[in-house]
């Protein structure tokens, strides 16, 4: 488990609050956790050549 502390501006806070209310969630933390599932992340090495990265 990872804990993240974020500072939301007023507009972002309103978006999270609305999402929370629409989905009958209890906390903003639950809302953010569900919102994150809409994204797909891909991690690639930035300073390595593909050949070096995939060698075992």
Secondary structure as a PSIPRED ss2 file (coil, helix, strand):
# PSIPRED VFORMAT (PSIPRED V4.0)

   1 X C   1.000  0.000  0.000
   2 X C   1.000  0.000  0.000
   3 X C   1.000  0.000  0.000
   4 X C   1.000  0.000  0.000
   5 X C   1.000  0.000  0.000
   6 X C   1.000  0.000  0.000
   7 X C   1.000  0.000  0.000
   8 X C   1.000  0.000  0.000
   9 X C   1.000  0.000  0.000
  10 X H   0.000  1.000  0.000
  11 X H   0.000  1.000  0.000
  12 X H   0.000  1.000  0.000
  13 X H   0.000  1.000  0.000
  14 X H   0.000  1.000  0.000
  15 X H   0.000  1.000  0.000
  16 X H   0.000  1.000  0.000
  17 X H   0.000  1.000  0.000
  18 X H   0.000  1.000  0.000
  19 X H   0.000  1.000  0.000
  20 X H   0.000  1.000  0.000
  21 X H   0.000  1.000  0.000
  22 X H   0.000  1.000  0.000
  23 X C   1.000  0.000  0.000
  24 X C   1.000  0.000  0.000
  25 X C   1.000  0.000  0.000
  26 X C   1.000  0.000  0.000
  27 X C   1.000  0.000  0.000
  28 X H   0.000  1.000  0.000
  29 X H   0.000  1.000  0.000
  30 X H   0.000  1.000  0.000
  31 X H   0.000  1.000  0.000
  32 X H   0.000  1.000  0.000
  33 X H   0.000  1.000  0.000
  34 X H   0.000  1.000  0.000
  35 X H   0.000  1.000  0.000
  36 X H   0.000  1.000  0.000
  37 X C   1.000  0.000  0.000
  38 X C   1.000  0.000  0.000
  39 X C   1.000  0.000  0.000
  40 X C   1.000  0.000  0.000
  41 X C   1.000  0.000  0.000
  42 X C   1.000  0.000  0.000
  43 X C   1.000  0.000  0.000
  44 X C   1.000  0.000  0.000
  45 X C   1.000  0.000  0.000
  46 X C   1.000  0.000  0.000
  47 X C   1.000  0.000  0.000
  48 X C   1.000  0.000  0.000
  49 X C   1.000  0.000  0.000
  50 X H   0.000  1.000  0.000
  51 X H   0.000  1.000  0.000
  52 X H   0.000  1.000  0.000
  53 X H   0.000  1.000  0.000
  54 X C   1.000  0.000  0.000
  55 X C   1.000  0.000  0.000
  56 X C   1.000  0.000  0.000
